[in-house]
Structures are given as C-alpha cells and as structure tokens.
C-alpha cells in the first residue's frame, strides 16, 4: 500500500532504486503468490487477492488525495471541498434516510441504507457544495464544481457500499 500511496517524486528521493514503484509492487505480489505455494495453501490465493485489492483501493485513494493537495493554488481548497462533500453526503444520507427512508438500497450489503437517504445525501451535497463554491469560487466554472459535487456524492456512496461489502 505504501508503494502506491507515496507520490513518485517523494519515493525517488527517499529510496534510490532503478525500479519503478509499480514494478516493485508487482514483485511483492509475486512474492505473496510464492508464499501460497511455500505454505501449502495455509496462506491462500484469496488472502493474497484481498491484500492486493485492499492495498490498491487504499493506496491509490490516498495517493490521489496527496496529489490533489499538491495542485498549485487550489489544491488545499479542492481537498477541503471534497472532504466537506463526503461529510455532507454521509450526513444527508443518514438524516434523510432516518426521517424518510423506506426503500432499502442494498439490504444484503448495508441493511440500513435507503434509496431516499442516498438521494438526500446527493441533494444536500449539491446545496452545501454550491454554497461552498459561491463563497469561494476557486474553480474555473460552476459547472466544473457541480460535476465534482455529483461525482463525489455518488462515488463516495458507492465506496461506502464497497467497504461494507
């Protein structure tokens, strides 16, 4: 996970090797796969898959958070904007779901999530994100901000379902 998380510019300064981070990551995957053979499947292929997918999911997510922070002039505002959107979406989904939720979103994965709550989270994210942008218009247009709001609200909830699964 750390190989994927740390930006390449930081990695190259600390660890002077001639291999790329991706090459080292693939090598570590091969080592994990060799361990399945050496342990006679006491360490299973499924466990290797879980480790690899978890590392990619968490590692790349935080990698891009760090890279977003480094965007000149607007990086900090963009990270703050996305974090506020995620909090807003989660809060809106919770409160709207508690008040009006009837239709289960995906009961096998997350039994308390409702479609009404999910839509409420997106609506609240649009409202709060629009207010955030009106106070501090740091992007080139409101349409860009709206696209970020929608993608963050929708994929944030999908990510929450993935973590629940």
C-alpha positions as CSV (number, residue, x, y, z in Angstrom):
1,X,0.0,0.0,0.0
2,X,2.8,2.4,0.9
3,X,4.3,1.9,-2.6
4,X,1.1,3.1,-4.2
5,X,0.3,5.8,-1.6
6,X,3.6,7.8,-1.7
7,X,3.9,10.1,-4.7
8,X,6.7,9.1,-7.1
9,X,8.6,12.4,-6.5
10,X,8.8,11.6,-2.8
11,X,9.6,8.0,-3.3
12,X,12.5,8.6,-5.7
13,X,14.1,11.0,-3.1
14,X,14.0,8.5,-0.3
15,X,14.6,5.2,-2.0
16,X,17.2,5.4,-4.8
17,X,16.4,2.3,-6.8
18,X,16.2,1.8,-10.6
19,X,12.9,0.1,-10.5
20,X,9.5,1.9,-10.6
21,X,7.0,1.7,-7.8
22,X,4.7,-0.4,-9.9
23,X,7.5,-2.9,-10.8
24,X,8.2,-3.2,-7.0
25,X,4.5,-3.7,-6.3
26,X,4.2,-6.4,-8.9
27,X,7.3,-8.1,-7.5
28,X,5.7,-8.1,-4.0
29,X,2.5,-9.6,-5.5
30,X,4.7,-12.4,-6.9
31,X,6.3,-12.9,-3.5
32,X,2.9,-13.2,-1.9
33,X,1.8,-15.7,-4.6
34,X,5.0,-17.7,-3.9
35,X,4.1,-17.8,-0.3
36,X,0.8,-19.6,-1.1
37,X,3.0,-22.4,-2.6
38,X,5.6,-22.4,0.2
39,X,2.9,-22.6,2.9
40,X,1.0,-25.3,1.0
41,X,-2.1,-23.0,0.8
42,X,-2.2,-22.2,4.5
43,X,-1.8,-18.7,3.1
44,X,-4.4,-18.8,0.3
45,X,-4.8,-17.2,-3.1
46,X,-7.9,-15.4,-1.7
47,X,-5.9,-13.9,1.1
48,X,-3.3,-12.6,-1.5
49,X,-6.1,-11.2,-3.5
50,X,-7.6,-9.4,-0.5
51,X,-4.2,-7.9,0.4
52,X,-3.6,-6.7,-3.2
53,X,-7.0,-5.3,-3.7
54,X,-7.0,-3.6,-0.3
55,X,-3.6,-2.1,-1.0
56,X,-4.7,-0.8,-4.4
57,X,-8.0,0.6,-3.0
58,X,-6.5,2.4,0.0
59,X,-3.1,3.2,-1.6
60,X,-4.3,4.8,-4.8
61,X,-7.1,6.7,-2.9
62,X,-4.7,8.4,-0.6
63,X,-2.1,8.8,-3.4
64,X,-4.5,10.9,-5.3
65,X,-5.5,12.8,-2.2
66,X,-1.9,13.8,-1.7
67,X,-1.5,14.6,-5.5
68,X,-4.7,16.8,-5.4
69,X,-3.3,18.7,-2.4
70,X,-0.2,19.5,-4.5
71,X,-2.2,21.2,-7.2
72,X,-0.9,24.7,-7.3
73,X,-3.1,27.5,-6.0
74,X,-6.3,25.4,-5.4
75,X,-5.0,22.1,-4.0
76,X,-5.9,22.7,-0.4
77,X,-9.3,24.1,-1.3
78,X,-10.0,21.2,-3.6
79,X,-9.2,18.7,-0.9
80,X,-11.3,20.6,1.6
81,X,-14.1,20.8,-0.9
82,X,-14.2,17.1,-1.5
83,X,-13.9,16.2,2.3
84,X,-16.8,18.6,3.0
85,X,-18.8,17.0,0.2
86,X,-18.2,13.5,1.6
87,X,-19.2,14.5,5.1
88,X,-22.2,16.3,3.8
89,X,-23.3,13.4,1.6
90,X,-22.9,10.9,4.5
91,X,-24.8,13.2,6.9
92,X,-27.6,14.0,4.5
93,X,-28.0,10.3,3.6
94,X,-28.2,9.4,7.3
95,X,-30.7,12.1,8.4
96,X,-32.9,11.9,5.3
97,X,-32.8,8.1,5.5
98,X,-33.8,8.1,9.1
99,X,-36.6,10.6,8.5
100,X,-38.0,9.4,5.2
101,X,-36.2,6.2,4.3
102,X,-38.5,3.3,3.3
103,X,-36.9,1.6,0.3
104,X,-33.7,-0.3,1.1
105,X,-30.8,0.5,-1.2
106,X,-28.9,-2.8,-0.9
107,X,-30.0,-4.8,2.2
108,X,-27.6,-7.7,1.7
109,X,-24.6,-5.3,1.9
110,X,-25.8,-2.5,4.1
111,X,-29.2,-3.1,5.6
112,X,-29.8,0.4,7.0
113,X,-29.1,2.4,3.8
114,X,-32.1,3.6,1.8
115,X,-32.6,5.0,-1.6
116,X,-34.3,8.0,-0.1
117,X,-31.3,8.6,2.1
118,X,-28.9,8.2,-0.8
119,X,-30.8,10.8,-2.8
120,X,-31.0,13.1,0.2
121,X,-27.2,12.8,0.6
122,X,-26.7,13.9,-3.1
123,X,-29.2,16.8,-2.8
124,X,-27.5,18.0,0.4
125,X,-24.1,17.7,-1.2
126,X,-25.3,19.9,-4.1
127,X,-26.7,22.5,-1.7
128,X,-23.6,22.7,0.5
129,X,-21.2,22.3,-2.4
130,X,-22.9,25.2,-4.2
131,X,-22.7,27.4,-1.1
132,X,-19.0,26.5,-0.7
133,X,-18.4,27.4,-4.3
134,X,-20.4,30.6,-4.1
135,X,-18.3,31.7,-1.0
136,X,-15.0,30.7,-2.6
137,X,-15.2,30.3,-6.4
138,X,-11.8,28.5,-6.8
139,X,-12.6,26.6,-9.9
140,X,-13.0,27.8,-13.5
141,X,-16.8,27.5,-13.6
142,X,-19.8,26.4,-11.5
143,X,-20.3,23.5,-14.0
144,X,-16.9,22.1,-13.1
145,X,-17.8,22.4,-9.4
146,X,-21.2,20.7,-10.0
147,X,-19.5,17.8,-11.8
148,X,-17.1,17.4,-8.8
149,X,-20.1,17.6,-6.4
150,X,-22.0,14.9,-8.3
151,X,-19.1,12.5,-8.8
152,X,-18.0,12.9,-5.2
153,X,-21.5,12.4,-3.8
154,X,-22.3,9.3,-6.0
155,X,-18.9,7.6,-5.9
156,X,-18.5,8.3,-2.2
157,X,-21.6,6.3,-1.5
158,X,-20.5,3.6,-3.9
159,X,-17.2,3.5,-2.0
160,X,-19.1,3.2,1.3
161,X,-21.0,0.2,-0.1
162,X,-17.8,-1.4,-1.3
163,X,-16.3,-1.0,2.2
164,X,-19.5,-2.5,3.7
165,X,-19.3,-5.4,1.3
